[in-house]
């Protein structure tokens, strides 16, 4: 799950919360949760070091 997709999902959840289809959100979580956890772990390791996962 690329960072742009993660940011896009976050933007929908934050800014369009009244129009969210909960079944779609659930399907994304079920399908992508492990991948999201891996990406988030990589991002977390860069926090405080002033770097990004890409370099």
C-alpha positions as CSV (number, residue, x, y, z in Angstrom):
1,X,0.0,0.0,0.0
2,X,1.8,3.1,-1.2
3,X,2.1,6.1,1.1
4,X,-0.1,8.2,-1.3
5,X,-3.0,5.6,-0.9
6,X,-2.6,5.7,2.9
7,X,-2.7,9.5,2.9
8,X,-5.8,9.4,0.5
9,X,-7.6,7.1,2.8
10,X,-6.8,9.2,5.8
11,X,-8.1,12.3,4.0
12,X,-11.4,10.6,3.2
13,X,-11.8,9.4,6.8
14,X,-11.0,12.9,8.2
15,X,-12.7,15.2,5.7
16,X,-15.6,13.1,4.4
17,X,-16.6,11.2,7.5
18,X,-20.3,11.7,6.8
19,X,-20.1,10.1,3.4
20,X,-18.0,7.1,4.4
21,X,-19.2,3.7,3.3
22,X,-18.3,1.6,6.4
23,X,-18.5,-1.6,4.4
24,X,-15.8,-0.3,2.1
25,X,-13.6,0.8,5.0
26,X,-14.0,-2.6,6.6
27,X,-13.1,-4.4,3.3
28,X,-9.9,-2.2,3.0
29,X,-8.9,-3.0,6.6
30,X,-9.5,-6.7,6.2
31,X,-7.6,-6.8,2.9
32,X,-4.8,-4.4,3.6
33,X,-4.3,-4.4,7.4
34,X,-1.1,-6.5,7.4
35,X,0.4,-4.4,4.6
36,X,-0.5,-1.2,6.4
37,X,1.0,-2.5,9.7
38,X,4.3,-3.2,7.8
39,X,4.3,0.3,6.2
40,X,3.5,2.0,9.4
41,X,6.3,0.2,11.2
42,X,8.7,1.4,8.6
43,X,7.5,4.9,8.9
44,X,7.7,4.7,12.7
45,X,11.4,3.7,12.6
46,X,12.1,7.0,10.8
47,X,10.3,9.3,13.2
48,X,12.7,11.5,15.1
49,X,15.6,10.9,12.7
50,X,14.4,13.4,10.1
51,X,14.4,10.8,7.3
52,X,11.8,9.1,5.2
53,X,11.4,5.5,4.4
54,X,12.3,6.3,0.8
55,X,15.7,7.8,1.9
